[in-house]
Amino acid sequence: MAKRPDLTGHQRRIVQRYYDNLDTISVQRLQEIVSDLALADDPRTADRLWKRAETALAKTAANDAEVRAALAQRNLESLARLIARLA
């Protein structure tokens, strides 16, 4: 992280910890999305959740081919398996 004179030392450490744990944060967010998808009964809600999953998966180290396959099929089980491997 570049030096930012507008942040105090404490704020810089907070930002640095966020970026250090970004992969864990993304995986947790994906796990919550999978839970919400399993409970979603409205197609519009499911569409929104799939878009959120796509955005969160972009922030992980997941294999692009696996990500595209899971998102193209919109298969909840394959998405959950992919996330389990990331965790």
PyMOL commands that place a pseudoatom at each C-alpha (Angstrom):
pseudoatom trace, name=CA, resn=MET, resi=1, chain=A, elem=C, hetatm=0, pos=[0.000, 0.000, 0.000]
pseudoatom trace, name=CA, resn=ALA, resi=2, chain=A, elem=C, hetatm=0, pos=[1.400, 3.389, -0.981]
pseudoatom trace, name=CA, resn=LYS, resi=3, chain=A, elem=C, hetatm=0, pos=[2.042, 6.019, 1.629]
pseudoatom trace, name=CA, resn=ARG, resi=4, chain=A, elem=C, hetatm=0, pos=[-0.985, 8.202, 2.067]
pseudoatom trace, name=CA, resn=PRO, resi=5, chain=A, elem=C, hetatm=0, pos=[-0.348, 11.447, 3.924]
pseudoatom trace, name=CA, resn=ASP, resi=6, chain=A, elem=C, hetatm=0, pos=[-4.083, 11.971, 4.408]
pseudoatom trace, name=CA, resn=LEU, resi=7, chain=A, elem=C, hetatm=0, pos=[-4.331, 8.878, 6.657]
pseudoatom trace, name=CA, resn=THR, resi=8, chain=A, elem=C, hetatm=0, pos=[-3.016, 8.562, 10.168]
pseudoatom trace, name=CA, resn=GLY, resi=9, chain=A, elem=C, hetatm=0, pos=[-0.806, 5.631, 11.075]
pseudoatom trace, name=CA, resn=HIS, resi=10, chain=A, elem=C, hetatm=0, pos=[-3.732, 3.918, 12.777]
pseudoatom trace, name=CA, resn=GLN, resi=11, chain=A, elem=C, hetatm=0, pos=[-5.946, 4.320, 9.712]
pseudoatom trace, name=CA, resn=ARG, resi=12, chain=A, elem=C, hetatm=0, pos=[-3.167, 2.982, 7.453]
pseudoatom trace, name=CA, resn=ARG, resi=13, chain=A, elem=C, hetatm=0, pos=[-2.884, -0.148, 9.590]
pseudoatom trace, name=CA, resn=ILE, resi=14, chain=A, elem=C, hetatm=0, pos=[-6.658, -0.674, 9.387]
pseudoatom trace, name=CA, resn=VAL, resi=15, chain=A, elem=C, hetatm=0, pos=[-6.589, -0.378, 5.592]
pseudoatom trace, name=CA, resn=GLN, resi=16, chain=A, elem=C, hetatm=0, pos=[-3.560, -2.676, 5.377]
pseudoatom trace, name=CA, resn=ARG, resi=17, chain=A, elem=C, hetatm=0, pos=[-5.295, -5.362, 7.495]
pseudoatom trace, name=CA, resn=TYR, resi=18, chain=A, elem=C, hetatm=0, pos=[-8.333, -5.132, 5.216]
pseudoatom trace, name=CA, resn=TYR, resi=19, chain=A, elem=C, hetatm=0, pos=[-6.227, -5.822, 2.126]
pseudoatom trace, name=CA, resn=ASP, resi=20, chain=A, elem=C, hetatm=0, pos=[-4.263, -8.552, 3.936]
pseudoatom trace, name=CA, resn=ASN, resi=21, chain=A, elem=C, hetatm=0, pos=[-7.531, -10.368, 4.683]
pseudoatom trace, name=CA, resn=LEU, resi=22, chain=A, elem=C, hetatm=0, pos=[-9.389, -9.600, 1.452]
pseudoatom trace, name=CA, resn=ASP, resi=23, chain=A, elem=C, hetatm=0, pos=[-9.380, -13.238, 0.329]
pseudoatom trace, name=CA, resn=THR, resi=24, chain=A, elem=C, hetatm=0, pos=[-10.957, -14.386, 3.604]
pseudoatom trace, name=CA, resn=ILE, resi=25, chain=A, elem=C, hetatm=0, pos=[-13.523, -11.590, 3.425]
pseudoatom trace, name=CA, resn=SER, resi=26, chain=A, elem=C, hetatm=0, pos=[-14.434, -12.532, -0.149]
pseudoatom trace, name=CA, resn=VAL, resi=27, chain=A, elem=C, hetatm=0, pos=[-14.855, -16.223, 0.703]
pseudoatom trace, name=CA, resn=GLN, resi=28, chain=A, elem=C, hetatm=0, pos=[-17.076, -15.386, 3.665]
pseudoatom trace, name=CA, resn=ARG, resi=29, chain=A, elem=C, hetatm=0, pos=[-19.174, -13.083, 1.486]
pseudoatom trace, name=CA, resn=LEU, resi=30, chain=A, elem=C, hetatm=0, pos=[-19.500, -15.879, -1.097]
pseudoatom trace, name=CA, resn=GLN, resi=31, chain=A, elem=C, hetatm=0, pos=[-20.624, -18.341, 1.561]
pseudoatom trace, name=CA, resn=GLU, resi=32, chain=A, elem=C, hetatm=0, pos=[-23.341, -15.916, 2.620]
pseudoatom trace, name=CA, resn=ILE, resi=33, chain=A, elem=C, hetatm=0, pos=[-24.417, -15.461, -1.012]
pseudoatom trace, name=CA, resn=VAL, resi=34, chain=A, elem=C, hetatm=0, pos=[-24.722, -19.248, -1.456]
pseudoatom trace, name=CA, resn=SER, resi=35, chain=A, elem=C, hetatm=0, pos=[-26.942, -19.405, 1.633]
pseudoatom trace, name=CA, resn=ASP, resi=36, chain=A, elem=C, hetatm=0, pos=[-29.094, -16.570, 0.323]
pseudoatom trace, name=CA, resn=LEU, resi=37, chain=A, elem=C, hetatm=0, pos=[-29.328, -18.230, -3.103]
pseudoatom trace, name=CA, resn=ALA, resi=38, chain=A, elem=C, hetatm=0, pos=[-30.537, -21.451, -1.521]
pseudoatom trace, name=CA, resn=LEU, resi=39, chain=A, elem=C, hetatm=0, pos=[-33.346, -19.516, 0.149]
pseudoatom trace, name=CA, resn=ALA, resi=40, chain=A, elem=C, hetatm=0, pos=[-34.162, -17.174, -2.741]
pseudoatom trace, name=CA, resn=ASP, resi=41, chain=A, elem=C, hetatm=0, pos=[-37.652, -17.675, -4.137]
pseudoatom trace, name=CA, resn=ASP, resi=42, chain=A, elem=C, hetatm=0, pos=[-37.830, -14.634, -6.405]
pseudoatom trace, name=CA, resn=PRO, resi=43, chain=A, elem=C, hetatm=0, pos=[-35.977, -14.853, -9.773]
pseudoatom trace, name=CA, resn=ARG, resi=44, chain=A, elem=C, hetatm=0, pos=[-34.969, -11.188, -9.588]
pseudoatom trace, name=CA, resn=THR, resi=45, chain=A, elem=C, hetatm=0, pos=[-33.401, -11.722, -6.186]
pseudoatom trace, name=CA, resn=ALA, resi=46, chain=A, elem=C, hetatm=0, pos=[-31.557, -14.772, -7.488]
pseudoatom trace, name=CA, resn=ASP, resi=47, chain=A, elem=C, hetatm=0, pos=[-30.257, -12.781, -10.475]
pseudoatom trace, name=CA, resn=ARG, resi=48, chain=A, elem=C, hetatm=0, pos=[-28.933, -10.088, -8.182]
pseudoatom trace, name=CA, resn=LEU, resi=49, chain=A, elem=C, hetatm=0, pos=[-27.259, -12.679, -5.959]
pseudoatom trace, name=CA, resn=TRP, resi=50, chain=A, elem=C, hetatm=0, pos=[-25.606, -14.392, -8.938]
pseudoatom trace, name=CA, resn=LYS, resi=51, chain=A, elem=C, hetatm=0, pos=[-24.197, -11.001, -10.014]
pseudoatom trace, name=CA, resn=ARG, resi=52, chain=A, elem=C, hetatm=0, pos=[-22.879, -10.432, -6.489]
pseudoatom trace, name=CA, resn=ALA, resi=53, chain=A, elem=C, hetatm=0, pos=[-21.294, -13.882, -6.586]
pseudoatom trace, name=CA, resn=GLU, resi=54, chain=A, elem=C, hetatm=0, pos=[-19.597, -13.037, -9.877]
pseudoatom trace, name=CA, resn=THR, resi=55, chain=A, elem=C, hetatm=0, pos=[-18.191, -9.823, -8.407]
pseudoatom trace, name=CA, resn=ALA, resi=56, chain=A, elem=C, hetatm=0, pos=[-16.958, -11.565, -5.262]
pseudoatom trace, name=CA, resn=LEU, resi=57, chain=A, elem=C, hetatm=0, pos=[-15.402, -14.427, -7.237]
pseudoatom trace, name=CA, resn=ALA, resi=58, chain=A, elem=C, hetatm=0, pos=[-13.402, -11.911, -9.257]
pseudoatom trace, name=CA, resn=LYS, resi=59, chain=A, elem=C, hetatm=0, pos=[-11.627, -10.927, -6.022]
pseudoatom trace, name=CA, resn=THR, resi=60, chain=A, elem=C, hetatm=0, pos=[-10.490, -14.479, -5.265]
pseudoatom trace, name=CA, resn=ALA, resi=61, chain=A, elem=C, hetatm=0, pos=[-7.777, -16.728, -6.640]
pseudoatom trace, name=CA, resn=ALA, resi=62, chain=A, elem=C, hetatm=0, pos=[-10.314, -19.086, -8.209]
pseudoatom trace, name=CA, resn=ASN, resi=63, chain=A, elem=C, hetatm=0, pos=[-9.648, -20.687, -11.586]
pseudoatom trace, name=CA, resn=ASP, resi=64, chain=A, elem=C, hetatm=0, pos=[-11.329, -18.553, -14.281]
pseudoatom trace, name=CA, resn=ALA, resi=65, chain=A, elem=C, hetatm=0, pos=[-12.608, -21.579, -16.200]
pseudoatom trace, name=CA, resn=GLU, resi=66, chain=A, elem=C, hetatm=0, pos=[-14.284, -23.016, -13.104]
pseudoatom trace, name=CA, resn=VAL, resi=67, chain=A, elem=C, hetatm=0, pos=[-15.797, -19.654, -12.250]
pseudoatom trace, name=CA, resn=ARG, resi=68, chain=A, elem=C, hetatm=0, pos=[-17.216, -19.185, -15.752]
pseudoatom trace, name=CA, resn=ALA, resi=69, chain=A, elem=C, hetatm=0, pos=[-18.633, -22.716, -15.756]
pseudoatom trace, name=CA, resn=ALA, resi=70, chain=A, elem=C, hetatm=0, pos=[-20.324, -22.315, -12.364]
pseudoatom trace, name=CA, resn=LEU, resi=71, chain=A, elem=C, hetatm=0, pos=[-21.783, -18.936, -13.298]
pseudoatom trace, name=CA, resn=ALA, resi=72, chain=A, elem=C, hetatm=0, pos=[-22.916, -20.019, -16.760]
pseudoatom trace, name=CA, resn=GLN, resi=73, chain=A, elem=C, hetatm=0, pos=[-24.749, -23.068, -15.408]
pseudoatom trace, name=CA, resn=ARG, resi=74, chain=A, elem=C, hetatm=0, pos=[-26.087, -21.174, -12.394]
pseudoatom trace, name=CA, resn=ASN, resi=75, chain=A, elem=C, hetatm=0, pos=[-25.664, -24.396, -10.510]
pseudoatom trace, name=CA, resn=LEU, resi=76, chain=A, elem=C, hetatm=0, pos=[-25.735, -23.754, -6.781]
pseudoatom trace, name=CA, resn=GLU, resi=77, chain=A, elem=C, hetatm=0, pos=[-23.970, -27.032, -5.934]
pseudoatom trace, name=CA, resn=SER, resi=78, chain=A, elem=C, hetatm=0, pos=[-21.016, -26.352, -8.234]
pseudoatom trace, name=CA, resn=LEU, resi=79, chain=A, elem=C, hetatm=0, pos=[-20.738, -22.822, -6.848]
pseudoatom trace, name=CA, resn=ALA, resi=80, chain=A, elem=C, hetatm=0, pos=[-20.745, -24.180, -3.293]
pseudoatom trace, name=CA, resn=ARG, resi=81, chain=A, elem=C, hetatm=0, pos=[-18.060, -26.758, -4.167]
pseudoatom trace, name=CA, resn=LEU, resi=82, chain=A, elem=C, hetatm=0, pos=[-15.916, -24.042, -5.741]
pseudoatom trace, name=CA, resn=ILE, resi=83, chain=A, elem=C, hetatm=0, pos=[-16.235, -21.875, -2.641]
pseudoatom trace, name=CA, resn=ALA, resi=84, chain=A, elem=C, hetatm=0, pos=[-15.455, -24.819, -0.371]
pseudoatom trace, name=CA, resn=ARG, resi=85, chain=A, elem=C, hetatm=0, pos=[-12.187, -25.325, -2.251]
pseudoatom trace, name=CA, resn=LEU, resi=86, chain=A, elem=C, hetatm=0, pos=[-11.363, -21.642, -1.774]
pseudoatom trace, name=CA, resn=ALA, resi=87, chain=A, elem=C, hetatm=0, pos=[-11.993, -21.785, 1.974]
for i in range(1, 87): cmd.bond("trace and resi %d" % i, "trace and resi %d" % (i + 1))
show_as sticks, trace
zoom trace
